[in-house]
Amino acid sequence: MPTEPEIIYLDNNSSTRVDPEVLEEMMPFLTSRYGNPSGSHRFGTRVKEATNLAHERVAAMLGCEPNEVVFTSCGTESDNAAIHSALQMSPDRRHIVTTSVEHNAVLNYCEAVVRRGSQVTVVPVDEQGHLDAEEVEAAIRPETAVVSVMWANNETGVIYSIEKIAAICRAKGVFFHTDAVQAVGKMPINLARLPIHFLSLSGHKLHAPKGVGALYLNKRARFQPLIVGGPQEGGRRAGTDNVASIVGLGKAAELAVKTLEEENSRVRALRDRFEKTLLAELEDVQVNGDPRARLPNTSNLAFTGVDAQAVLLKLDQEGICCSLGSSCTTGAIQPSHVLRAMHFSNERARSSLRFSFGRFNTEAELDKVLDVLPRIVRKLRQLVAT
Ligand SMILES: Cc1ncc(COP(=O)(O)O)c(C=O)c1O
C-alpha cells in the first residue's frame, strides 16, 4: 500500500485519523464476520452482539441508556433526523429556533424546511462567538417545534450554555436538539442530568471512520424516523447496519472516555503553546472566539494583512495541514459564515485560519509549525508591503 508523505495534521476538527485500536476491532467485520446482524442464524446474532456492545459503549460515553443511541450514517443525517422528527411530531408547530453559527447540516436543513412552509428564527452571536440564552428564550413562540443549538462550534471551538438552553426548552415545552459533533470526545458529557431530546455526533471526529454517526434519542421523546424501511435500530433508522463502522464508533467512544482527561490536558497544552508563541512572535494576530470558553484543541487565528489562503498553500507545501476561515462555494472563496456572524469584516475572515489539534500531534510537530508559520506570515506581509 502506498504510504502518505510525512504530514503534520492540524485539521482534526475536519476529520481525525482512525485510531489503530479502532481499526483492529473493525477488521473482523470487514473480513470473516460478515453476517447480517438482523439474521436469525448464530453467525448473524454474534455480529448483533458486537453492535449491541457499540450501543453500550456510546451510551457510556454520553451517560445515557444503550437503546437511546441510534446509529446513523453521519452527523449531518443525525442533525436532519432530529429536526425532521420534531417537526413531524408537532404538526401544528412550524417554527424552528437556531443560531447563526450552526454547521450547514442544520442551517441548510432549516432552509430546506422553510421552502416547505416552516419558519426559522436565527439567533445571533456576539464578537466573542457567544450566544445569549435569554435571546434564545425570547425567540421561542407558541408555534415553535424545536430549538437546535450546537454544543461547541467547529470553527472557533466556542462552547455554548447547553444546560441553560435545555432547561429553557423544557420549561417552554419544546423539543431541544444539540449538534454535539465537535463536543463529543473533547469534553465530558452526561445526558443523565440534562433535559435534552436529541444529540448528534459523528464518528470521524473522534477517531472512528467517516460515514458513521449517532443520534441520541431521549427515551421519552416521541420520534418519527427520517429513513424508513426495515426494523433496524428499533425501527428508528432503517437500512442494514454499517457493522464495521458501528463497531469502530463503539471502540472510539470507549477510548474517548478512557483518555479524555489526560488527552485533553496534553492537547490543550499544545494548543496553548502554539497560540502563546505565535502571539509573542508576530504582531497583529487575533484569536477568534472567546479564549475562556473554548474546546481545548481549537485555535482560530486572524493574521492581519495576509491572505489566509496563501498561508494555507505555503503550509501545505511544508506538509502542514490546517483549514481556512472561509469556504469555497461554487468556485468562489466565501468568508466563513461563523466569523461573519461574529461581526468580523470580510478582511478579518479572509485572514483567518483554523488549527485543530488532536490525539496524534506531538511537541516535535509543534516545534516545526512554530518554526515555519511565523516565517511564512512575515514573508507574505513583506510582499504586501512592497
Ligand atoms: C458541528 C458539526 N456538525 C455537523 C457536522 C457534519 O458531520 P458529518 O461530516 O459526519 O456529516 C460537522 C462536520 O464538520 C460539524 O463540525
The ligand as a MOL file (V3000), in Angstrom:
LIG
                    3D

  0  0  0     0  0            999 V3000
M  V30 BEGIN CTAB
M  V30 COUNTS 16 16 0 0 0
M  V30 BEGIN ATOM
M  V30 1 C -20.5800 20.9390 14.1360 0
M  V30 2 C -20.7330 19.9570 13.0190 0
M  V30 3 N -21.9400 19.4440 12.7610 0
M  V30 4 C -22.1360 18.5480 11.7830 0
M  V30 5 C -21.0870 18.1140 11.0090 0
M  V30 6 C -21.3400 17.0960 9.9250 0
M  V30 7 O -20.8530 15.8440 10.3110 0
M  V30 8 P -20.6130 14.7140 9.1850 0
M  V30 9 O -19.3720 15.1060 8.4520 0
M  V30 10 O -20.4500 13.4440 9.9440 0
M  V30 11 O -21.8200 14.7040 8.3330 0
M  V30 12 C -19.8040 18.6330 11.2260 0
M  V30 13 C -18.6610 18.2380 10.3680 0
M  V30 14 O -17.7340 19.0090 10.1560 0
M  V30 15 C -19.6140 19.5700 12.2720 0
M  V30 16 O -18.4160 20.0830 12.5360 0
M  V30 END ATOM
M  V30 BEGIN BOND
M  V30 1 1 1 2
M  V30 2 1 2 3
M  V30 3 2 2 15
M  V30 4 2 3 4
M  V30 5 1 4 5
M  V30 6 1 5 6
M  V30 7 2 5 12
M  V30 8 1 6 7
M  V30 9 1 7 8
M  V30 10 2 8 9
M  V30 11 1 8 10
M  V30 12 1 8 11
M  V30 13 1 12 13
M  V30 14 1 12 15
M  V30 15 2 13 14
M  V30 16 1 15 16
M  V30 END BOND
M  V30 END CTAB
M  END
